[in-house]
Amino acid sequence: MDARKDILIDIVNNDVQFVLSDTQHVEDTINAAPGWWKENPSDGVNIRAYLNSDGQAQVLARSITVQLQSDLYTVTNPQVVFDANGKLFINPNATLQ
């Protein structure tokens, strides 16, 4: 499948261009909570629900995998790490099929 693209409007330079949007799409899916998107009400990981939680890395990785696979991404071993300060780092390892 071809990479997904979006329209970028650059107001400063009065320009319109097509840009790759896979990274933005993955970020939006991870940030969104179910019910945010009218056309896909079950879409979204709801990352905010996992902040400051202990022992939820596997649950979060599973949710990321399920949600991105439903959007036709191949997800290979997503990395979810909480550091000592409770900061969350995510690498979904997702590519479009």
N, C-alpha and C positions, 0 to 999 in steps of 0.2 A: 504494500500500500504506500502511496506517496505521502510525504510528510505533510502535516496539516499546516495551513497558512491562514493568516488573518490580515486585515487591512489596517495599516498604521497611518494615521493622519498626523503629519508634522505641521502644526499650526505656525510655528516660527518661520519655517522655510516655505510654507504654502505648498506642501508636497504630500502625495499619497503614494504608498508603496505596499507591496505584499511582503510579509515577513513570516518566518517560521514561528509557529505558535505552540509546538509540543511542550516546551518547558513551561510556558504559562498555563497551558491546559492541565498539566500534572500538578502544578502549584495550586491552581484553583480547585481541583478535585480534592486535594489534601486539606485545604483550608475550609472548604464548604461543608456545611452540615446537611444531613438529609432534610429535604423540604425547601432548600434555598432556591433550587432551579425548578421553575414551574413545569418545564417540559420533561424533566427527569427527577421526580420527587424523591427517589431513593438514592440518588447520587450524592456522594460526599463522605469524607472520612471524619470530619469534625475534629481536627487536631487540637482545638482548644480544650476539649474534654479530657485530653491526655496530659496536659501540662501539670507539672508538680505531682505526678502520680508515680508510685513505685511499682516495679514488677509488671508494667503493662507493655513493655517493648514488643513481646511476641504478639500480643493482641493487636497492637497498632500496626505491626508489620503485616499481619494477616488482613486487616481491614484495608490497608493500602493496596495489597496484592489483589484482593477481590474487586475493589472499586476500579482500579486501573485496568484489570483484565476485562471488566465489563465495557470499558471504552476501547477495546481492541489493542491494548498494549501488552507486550510480553514483559513480565516482571520476573527478574532473576535475583533471588536472595536479597530483598531490600534490607538496608542497614539502618537500624534505629538505635541510637545511643543517647543515654542521658549521662552528662558529665557530673562531676562531684558537686557542682553548684546547682544542679537540676536543669541545666540548659539542654535542650533537645536538638539533636542533629539527625537529619534524615537524608539518606540517599536511596531513592526508590529503585534504582537500576532498571528503569523502564524504557523500552524501545517500542516503536510502533510496528505492528505485525505486517 
